[in-house]
Protein backbone atom coordinates (compact mmCIF):
# COMPACT_ATOMS: atom_id res chain seq x y z
CA UNK A 1 0.00 0.00 0.00
CA UNK A 2 1.32 3.44 -0.89
CA UNK A 3 2.08 5.95 1.83
CA UNK A 4 1.08 9.56 1.59
CA UNK A 5 3.86 12.12 1.58
CA UNK A 6 3.58 15.86 2.09
CA UNK A 7 7.22 16.66 2.96
CA UNK A 8 7.54 18.80 6.11
CA UNK A 9 3.82 18.49 6.81
CA UNK A 10 4.07 14.88 8.00
CA UNK A 11 6.68 15.85 10.61
CA UNK A 12 3.97 17.67 12.59
CA UNK A 13 1.59 14.87 13.52
CA UNK A 14 -1.95 16.03 14.11
CA UNK A 15 -1.36 19.46 12.55
CA UNK A 16 -2.20 20.64 9.07
CA UNK A 17 0.68 22.49 7.41
CA UNK A 18 -0.59 24.12 4.24
CA UNK A 19 1.85 23.99 1.36
CA UNK A 20 2.13 24.87 -2.32
CA UNK A 21 4.45 23.14 -4.77
CA UNK A 22 6.56 25.48 -6.88
CA UNK A 23 7.19 23.59 -10.11
CA UNK A 24 9.59 26.27 -11.35
CA UNK A 25 11.95 26.13 -8.35
CA UNK A 26 11.10 22.50 -7.54
CA UNK A 27 10.45 23.28 -3.89
CA UNK A 28 7.56 23.78 -1.49
CA UNK A 29 6.28 26.95 0.13
CA UNK A 30 4.90 26.28 3.63
CA UNK A 31 2.55 28.41 5.70
CA UNK A 32 4.65 30.09 8.42
CA UNK A 33 1.75 30.54 10.82
CA UNK A 34 0.76 26.86 10.50
CA UNK A 35 4.28 25.77 11.47
CA UNK A 36 4.36 28.17 14.44
CA UNK A 37 0.93 26.94 15.54
CA UNK A 38 2.20 23.35 15.46
CA UNK A 39 5.40 24.18 17.34
CA UNK A 40 3.74 26.24 20.08
CA UNK A 41 0.43 24.36 20.41
CA UNK A 42 -1.35 27.71 20.40
CA UNK A 43 -4.37 29.06 18.53
CA UNK A 44 -4.14 30.33 14.98
CA UNK A 45 -4.67 33.91 16.13
CA UNK A 46 -1.94 33.70 18.78
CA UNK A 47 0.38 32.18 16.21
CA UNK A 48 -0.24 35.10 13.86
CA UNK A 49 0.63 37.54 16.64
CA UNK A 50 3.73 35.54 17.52
CA UNK A 51 4.89 35.62 13.89
CA UNK A 52 4.31 39.39 13.80
CA UNK A 53 6.50 39.79 16.91
CA UNK A 54 9.14 37.34 15.61
CA UNK A 55 9.37 39.17 12.26
CA UNK A 56 10.16 42.41 14.08
CA UNK A 57 12.75 40.66 16.27
CA UNK A 58 14.46 38.94 13.31
CA UNK A 59 14.57 42.19 11.34
CA UNK A 60 16.22 43.99 14.25
CA UNK A 61 18.84 41.21 14.39
CA UNK A 62 19.60 41.57 10.69
CA UNK A 63 18.21 38.14 9.79
CA UNK A 64 17.40 37.54 6.11
CA UNK A 65 14.63 35.09 7.00
CA UNK A 66 11.84 37.67 6.82
CA UNK A 67 13.02 39.03 3.47
CA UNK A 68 12.89 35.47 2.12
CA UNK A 69 9.18 35.24 2.97
CA UNK A 70 6.72 35.09 0.08
CA UNK A 71 2.96 35.53 0.09
CA UNK A 72 0.65 33.13 -1.72
CA UNK A 73 -3.08 32.60 -1.58
CA UNK A 74 -4.01 29.58 0.52
CA UNK A 75 -7.38 28.28 1.65
CA UNK A 76 -8.17 29.52 5.17
CA UNK A 77 -10.43 27.89 7.78
CA UNK A 78 -13.40 29.86 6.40
CA UNK A 79 -12.68 28.19 2.99
CA UNK A 80 -11.70 31.52 1.43
CA UNK A 81 -8.40 32.00 -0.40
CA UNK A 82 -6.28 34.45 1.58
CA UNK A 83 -2.71 35.75 1.20
CA UNK A 84 -0.45 33.80 3.55
CA UNK A 85 3.19 34.27 4.54
CA UNK A 86 5.25 31.29 3.38
CA UNK A 87 8.83 30.05 3.46
CA UNK A 88 10.58 27.40 1.37
CA UNK A 89 12.03 24.24 2.91
CA UNK A 90 15.31 25.86 3.97
CA UNK A 91 13.47 28.86 5.37
CA UNK A 92 11.13 26.69 7.43
CA UNK A 93 14.06 24.90 9.06
CA UNK A 94 15.61 28.28 9.88
CA UNK A 95 12.27 29.32 11.37
CA UNK A 96 12.16 26.18 13.52
CA UNK A 97 15.60 27.08 14.89
CA UNK A 98 14.26 30.52 15.85
CA UNK A 99 11.26 29.26 17.85
CA UNK A 100 11.99 28.38 21.52
CA UNK A 101 9.68 25.39 21.84
CA UNK A 102 10.15 21.84 23.21
CA UNK A 103 8.54 20.60 19.99
CA UNK A 104 11.31 22.28 18.01
CA UNK A 105 14.09 20.44 19.84
CA UNK A 106 13.89 17.15 17.82
CA UNK A 107 14.24 19.17 14.62
CA UNK A 108 17.19 21.12 16.00
CA UNK A 109 18.94 17.91 17.06
CA UNK A 110 18.27 16.39 13.64
CA UNK A 111 19.72 19.44 11.86
CA UNK A 112 22.78 19.39 14.14
CA UNK A 113 23.29 15.70 13.35
CA UNK A 114 23.09 16.41 9.61
CA UNK A 115 25.64 19.18 10.04
CA UNK A 116 28.02 16.87 11.88
CA UNK A 117 27.70 14.24 9.14
CA UNK A 118 28.60 16.83 6.48
CA UNK A 119 31.69 17.90 8.44
CA UNK A 120 32.73 14.25 8.78
CA UNK A 121 32.42 13.84 4.99
CA UNK A 122 34.89 16.71 4.47
CA UNK A 123 37.58 14.68 6.26
CA UNK A 124 36.47 11.31 4.89
CA UNK A 125 34.53 11.56 1.57
CA UNK A 126 33.97 7.78 1.55
CA UNK A 127 31.42 8.28 4.36
CA UNK A 128 29.23 10.19 1.92
CA UNK A 129 29.52 7.42 -0.69
CA UNK A 130 28.71 4.76 1.93
CA UNK A 131 25.65 6.72 3.02
CA UNK A 132 24.51 7.10 -0.60
CA UNK A 133 24.80 3.34 -1.23
CA UNK A 134 23.00 2.52 2.03
CA UNK A 135 20.23 4.97 1.18
CA UNK A 136 19.69 3.46 -2.28
CA UNK A 137 19.65 -0.05 -0.78
CA UNK A 138 17.09 1.10 1.79
CA UNK A 139 14.89 2.34 -1.06
CA UNK A 140 15.01 -1.07 -2.72
CA UNK A 141 17.60 -0.56 -5.47
CA UNK A 142 20.02 -3.41 -6.25
CA UNK A 143 23.80 -3.15 -5.98
CA UNK A 144 23.97 -3.67 -9.76
CA UNK A 145 21.68 -0.68 -10.35
CA UNK A 146 23.65 1.42 -7.83
CA UNK A 147 26.89 0.61 -9.66
CA UNK A 148 25.38 1.82 -12.95
CA UNK A 149 24.02 4.94 -11.22
CA UNK A 150 27.43 5.82 -9.75
CA UNK A 151 29.05 5.41 -13.18
CA UNK A 152 26.37 7.68 -14.68
CA UNK A 153 27.18 10.30 -12.04
CA UNK A 154 30.87 10.12 -13.03
CA UNK A 155 29.96 10.42 -16.74
CA UNK A 156 27.81 13.45 -15.92
CA UNK A 157 30.75 15.00 -14.04
CA UNK A 158 32.98 14.48 -17.09
CA UNK A 159 30.40 16.29 -19.22
CA UNK A 160 30.09 19.26 -16.86
CA UNK A 161 33.90 19.51 -16.74
CA UNK A 162 33.91 19.68 -20.56
CA UNK A 163 31.23 22.38 -20.44
CA UNK A 164 33.30 24.28 -17.90
CA UNK A 165 36.27 24.23 -20.25
CA UNK A 166 33.95 25.70 -22.89
CA UNK A 167 33.11 28.69 -20.70
CA UNK A 168 29.98 27.38 -18.98
CA UNK A 169 30.00 28.40 -15.32
CA UNK A 170 26.47 29.32 -14.24
CA UNK A 171 24.00 26.73 -12.94
CA UNK A 172 21.26 28.02 -15.23
CA UNK A 173 23.54 27.41 -18.22
CA UNK A 174 24.06 23.78 -17.19
CA UNK A 175 20.27 23.44 -16.89
CA UNK A 176 19.72 24.92 -20.36
CA UNK A 177 22.24 22.57 -21.96
CA UNK A 178 20.86 19.54 -20.13
CA UNK A 179 17.36 20.44 -21.29
CA UNK A 180 18.57 20.64 -24.89
CA UNK A 181 19.79 17.04 -24.66
CA UNK A 182 16.54 15.88 -23.04
CA UNK A 183 14.30 17.79 -25.46
CA UNK A 184 16.12 16.47 -28.50
CA UNK A 185 15.85 12.77 -27.66
CA UNK A 186 12.70 12.64 -25.52
CA UNK A 187 10.71 15.71 -26.62
CA UNK A 188 10.57 17.00 -23.02
CA UNK A 189 12.63 19.24 -20.76
CA UNK A 190 13.81 17.72 -17.47
CA UNK A 191 10.97 19.48 -15.61
CA UNK A 192 8.36 18.28 -18.11
CA UNK A 193 9.80 14.76 -17.89
CA UNK A 194 9.49 14.80 -14.09
CA UNK A 195 5.91 16.02 -14.35
CA UNK A 196 5.17 13.24 -16.86
CA UNK A 197 6.48 10.70 -14.34
CA UNK A 198 4.58 12.27 -11.43
CA UNK A 199 7.65 13.18 -9.39
CA UNK A 200 8.68 16.47 -7.80
CA UNK A 201 11.90 16.86 -5.81
CA UNK A 202 13.00 13.31 -6.59
CA UNK A 203 15.89 12.77 -8.98
CA UNK A 204 14.63 12.11 -12.51
CA UNK A 205 17.25 9.45 -13.28
CA UNK A 206 16.41 7.55 -10.09
CA UNK A 207 12.93 7.07 -11.56
CA UNK A 208 13.89 6.04 -15.08
CA UNK A 209 13.60 2.62 -16.69
CA UNK A 210 16.79 0.89 -17.89
CA UNK A 211 16.37 2.10 -21.48
CA UNK A 212 15.68 5.67 -20.35
CA UNK A 213 18.87 5.68 -18.29
CA UNK A 214 20.85 4.28 -21.23
CA UNK A 215 19.48 6.91 -23.64
CA UNK A 216 20.13 9.75 -21.17
CA UNK A 217 23.71 8.62 -20.63
CA UNK A 218 24.23 8.12 -24.38
CA UNK A 219 23.07 11.67 -25.07
CA UNK A 220 25.45 13.09 -22.48
CA UNK A 221 28.45 10.97 -23.47
CA UNK A 222 27.89 11.85 -27.14
CA UNK A 223 27.63 15.55 -26.22
CA UNK A 224 30.89 15.34 -24.28
CA UNK A 225 32.77 13.57 -27.08
CA UNK A 226 31.48 15.96 -29.78
CA UNK A 227 32.37 18.94 -27.59
CA UNK A 228 35.88 17.59 -27.01
CA UNK A 229 36.35 17.41 -30.79
CA UNK A 230 34.80 20.77 -31.72
CA UNK A 231 35.84 22.82 -28.66
CA UNK A 232 32.77 25.11 -28.59
CA UNK A 233 32.87 28.30 -26.52
CA UNK A 234 30.00 29.93 -24.68
CA UNK A 235 26.37 28.98 -24.28
CA UNK A 236 25.34 29.18 -27.93
CA UNK A 237 28.16 26.97 -29.21
CA UNK A 238 27.65 24.39 -26.49
CA UNK A 239 23.88 24.50 -27.08
CA UNK A 240 24.39 23.43 -30.70
CA UNK A 241 26.62 20.56 -29.55
CA UNK A 242 24.07 19.48 -26.91
CA UNK A 243 21.46 19.19 -29.64
CA UNK A 244 23.84 17.01 -31.67
CA UNK A 245 24.44 14.79 -28.64
CA UNK A 246 20.71 14.52 -28.08
CA UNK A 247 20.26 13.59 -31.74
CA UNK A 248 22.55 10.59 -31.25
CA UNK A 249 20.33 9.42 -28.37
CA UNK A 250 17.18 10.09 -30.41
CA UNK A 251 18.47 7.90 -33.25
CA UNK A 252 19.02 5.09 -30.74
CA UNK A 253 15.54 5.71 -29.27
CA UNK A 254 13.90 5.55 -32.71
CA UNK A 255 15.73 2.31 -33.55
CA UNK A 256 14.72 0.77 -30.21
CA UNK A 257 11.06 1.69 -30.72
CA UNK A 258 11.07 0.53 -34.35
CA UNK A 259 12.43 -2.91 -33.44
CA UNK A 260 10.62 -3.49 -30.12
CA UNK A 261 7.34 -1.82 -31.18
CA UNK A 262 7.12 -0.14 -27.77
CA UNK A 263 7.88 3.29 -26.41
CA UNK A 264 11.29 3.98 -24.88
CA UNK A 265 9.71 6.62 -22.66
CA UNK A 266 7.70 5.53 -19.62
CA UNK A 267 5.60 7.42 -17.09
CA UNK A 268 6.53 4.86 -14.43
CA UNK A 269 8.46 5.92 -11.34
CA UNK A 270 10.02 4.22 -8.33
CA UNK A 271 8.03 6.07 -5.67
CA UNK A 272 6.53 4.07 -2.83
CA UNK A 273 4.27 6.97 -1.85
CA UNK A 274 1.99 9.48 -3.48
CA UNK A 275 1.54 13.20 -3.11
CA UNK A 276 -1.47 14.64 -1.33
CA UNK A 277 -1.97 17.87 -3.24
CA UNK A 278 -1.27 18.91 -6.79
CA UNK A 279 -1.05 22.68 -6.32
CA UNK A 280 1.53 24.20 -8.62
CA UNK A 281 2.74 27.72 -9.14
CA UNK A 282 3.37 28.50 -12.77
CA UNK A 283 5.85 31.34 -13.16
C-alpha positions in Angstrom: 0.0 0.0 0.0 1.3 3.4 -0.9 2.1 5.9 1.8 1.1 9.6 1.6 3.9 12.1 1.6 3.6 15.9 2.1 7.2 16.7 3.0 7.5 18.8 6.1 3.8 18.5 6.8 4.1 14.9 8.0 6.7 15.9 10.6 4.0 17.7 12.6 1.6 14.9 13.5 -1.9 16.0 14.1 -1.4 19.5 12.5 -2.2 20.6 9.1 0.7 22.5 7.4 -0.6 24.1 4.2 1.8 24.0 1.4 2.1 24.9 -2.3 4.4 23.1 -4.8 6.6 25.5 -6.9 7.2 23.6 -10.1 9.6 26.3 -11.3 12.0 26.1 -8.3 11.1 22.5 -7.5 10.5 23.3 -3.9 7.6 23.8 -1.5 6.3 27.0 0.1 4.9 26.3 3.6 2.6 28.4 5.7 4.7 30.1 8.4 1.8 30.5 10.8 0.8 26.9 10.5 4.3 25.8 11.5 4.4 28.2 14.4 0.9 26.9 15.5 2.2 23.3 15.5 5.4 24.2 17.3 3.7 26.2 20.1 0.4 24.4 20.4 -1.4 27.7 20.4 -4.4 29.1 18.5 -4.1 30.3 15.0 -4.7 33.9 16.1 -1.9 33.7 18.8 0.4 32.2 16.2 -0.2 35.1 13.9 0.6 37.5 16.6 3.7 35.5 17.5 4.9 35.6 13.9 4.3 39.4 13.8 6.5 39.8 16.9 9.1 37.3 15.6 9.4 39.2 12.3 10.2 42.4 14.1 12.8 40.7 16.3 14.5 38.9 13.3 14.6 42.2 11.3 16.2 44.0 14.3 18.8 41.2 14.4 19.6 41.6 10.7 18.2 38.1 9.8 17.4 37.5 6.1 14.6 35.1 7.0 11.8 37.7 6.8 13.0 39.0 3.5 12.9 35.5 2.1 9.2 35.2 3.0 6.7 35.1 0.1 3.0 35.5 0.1 0.6 33.1 -1.7 -3.1 32.6 -1.6 -4.0 29.6 0.5 -7.4 28.3 1.7 -8.2 29.5 5.2 -10.4 27.9 7.8 -13.4 29.9 6.4 -12.7 28.2 3.0 -11.7 31.5 1.4 -8.4 32.0 -0.4 -6.3 34.5 1.6 -2.7 35.8 1.2 -0.4 33.8 3.6 3.2 34.3 4.5 5.2 31.3 3.4 8.8 30.0 3.5 10.6 27.4 1.4 12.0 24.2 2.9 15.3 25.9 4.0 13.5 28.9 5.4 11.1 26.7 7.4 14.1 24.9 9.1 15.6 28.3 9.9 12.3 29.3 11.4 12.2 26.2 13.5 15.6 27.1 14.9 14.3 30.5 15.8 11.3 29.3 17.8 12.0 28.4 21.5 9.7 25.4 21.8 10.1 21.8 23.2 8.5 20.6 20.0 11.3 22.3 18.0 14.1 20.4 19.8 13.9 17.2 17.8 14.2 19.2 14.6 17.2 21.1 16.0 18.9 17.9 17.1 18.3 16.4 13.6 19.7 19.4 11.9 22.8 19.4 14.1 23.3 15.7 13.3 23.1 16.4 9.6 25.6 19.2 10.0 28.0 16.9 11.9 27.7 14.2 9.1 28.6 16.8 6.5 31.7 17.9 8.4 32.7 14.3 8.8 32.4 13.8 5.0 34.9 16.7 4.5 37.6 14.7 6.3 36.5 11.3 4.9 34.5 11.6 1.6 34.0 7.8 1.6 31.4 8.3 4.4 29.2 10.2 1.9 29.5 7.4 -0.7 28.7 4.8 1.9 25.6 6.7 3.0 24.5 7.1 -0.6 24.8 3.3 -1.2 23.0 2.5 2.0 20.2 5.0 1.2 19.7 3.5 -2.3 19.6 0.0 -0.8 17.1 1.1 1.8 14.9 2.3 -1.1 15.0 -1.1 -2.7 17.6 -0.6 -5.5 20.0 -3.4 -6.2 23.8 -3.2 -6.0 24.0 -3.7 -9.8 21.7 -0.7 -10.3 23.6 1.4 -7.8 26.9 0.6 -9.7 25.4 1.8 -13.0 24.0 4.9 -11.2 27.4 5.8 -9.7 29.0 5.4 -13.2 26.4 7.7 -14.7 27.2 10.3 -12.0 30.9 10.1 -13.0 30.0 10.4 -16.7 27.8 13.4 -15.9 30.8 15.0 -14.0 33.0 14.5 -17.1 30.4 16.3 -19.2 30.1 19.3 -16.9 33.9 19.5 -16.7 33.9 19.7 -20.6 31.2 22.4 -20.4 33.3 24.3 -17.9 36.3 24.2 -20.2 34.0 25.7 -22.9 33.1 28.7 -20.7 30.0 27.4 -19.0 30.0 28.4 -15.3 26.5 29.3 -14.2 24.0 26.7 -12.9 21.3 28.0 -15.2 23.5 27.4 -18.2 24.1 23.8 -17.2 20.3 23.4 -16.9 19.7 24.9 -20.4 22.2 22.6 -22.0 20.9 19.5 -20.1 17.4 20.4 -21.3 18.6 20.6 -24.9 19.8 17.0 -24.7 16.5 15.9 -23.0 14.3 17.8 -25.5 16.1 16.5 -28.5 15.9 12.8 -27.7 12.7 12.6 -25.5 10.7 15.7 -26.6 10.6 17.0 -23.0 12.6 19.2 -20.8 13.8 17.7 -17.5 11.0 19.5 -15.6 8.4 18.3 -18.1 9.8 14.8 -17.9 9.5 14.8 -14.1 5.9 16.0 -14.3 5.2 13.2 -16.9 6.5 10.7 -14.3 4.6 12.3 -11.4 7.7 13.2 -9.4 8.7 16.5 -7.8 11.9 16.9 -5.8 13.0 13.3 -6.6 15.9 12.8 -9.0 14.6 12.1 -12.5 17.3 9.4 -13.3 16.4 7.6 -10.1 12.9 7.1 -11.6 13.9 6.0 -15.1 13.6 2.6 -16.7 16.8 0.9 -17.9 16.4 2.1 -21.5 15.7 5.7 -20.4 18.9 5.7 -18.3 20.8 4.3 -21.2 19.5 6.9 -23.6 20.1 9.7 -21.2 23.7 8.6 -20.6 24.2 8.1 -24.4 23.1 11.7 -25.1 25.4 13.1 -22.5 28.5 11.0 -23.5 27.9 11.9 -27.1 27.6 15.5 -26.2 30.9 15.3 -24.3 32.8 13.6 -27.1 31.5 16.0 -29.8 32.4 18.9 -27.6 35.9 17.6 -27.0 36.3 17.4 -30.8 34.8 20.8 -31.7 35.8 22.8 -28.7 32.8 25.1 -28.6 32.9 28.3 -26.5 30.0 29.9 -24.7 26.4 29.0 -24.3 25.3 29.2 -27.9 28.2 27.0 -29.2 27.6 24.4 -26.5 23.9 24.5 -27.1 24.4 23.4 -30.7 26.6 20.6 -29.5 24.1 19.5 -26.9 21.5 19.2 -29.6 23.8 17.0 -31.7 24.4 14.8 -28.6 20.7 14.5 -28.1 20.3 13.6 -31.7 22.5 10.6 -31.2 20.3 9.4 -28.4 17.2 10.1 -30.4 18.5 7.9 -33.3 19.0 5.1 -30.7 15.5 5.7 -29.3 13.9 5.6 -32.7 15.7 2.3 -33.5 14.7 0.8 -30.2 11.1 1.7 -30.7 11.1 0.5 -34.3 12.4 -2.9 -33.4 10.6 -3.5 -30.1 7.3 -1.8 -31.2 7.1 -0.1 -27.8 7.9 3.3 -26.4 11.3 4.0 -24.9 9.7 6.6 -22.7 7.7 5.5 -19.6 5.6 7.4 -17.1 6.5 4.9 -14.4 8.5 5.9 -11.3 10.0 4.2 -8.3 8.0 6.1 -5.7 6.5 4.1 -2.8 4.3 7.0 -1.9 2.0 9.5 -3.5 1.5 13.2 -3.1 -1.5 14.6 -1.3 -2.0 17.9 -3.2 -1.3 18.9 -6.8 -1.1 22.7 -6.3 1.5 24.2 -8.6 2.7 27.7 -9.1 3.4 28.5 -12.8 5.8 31.3 -13.2 
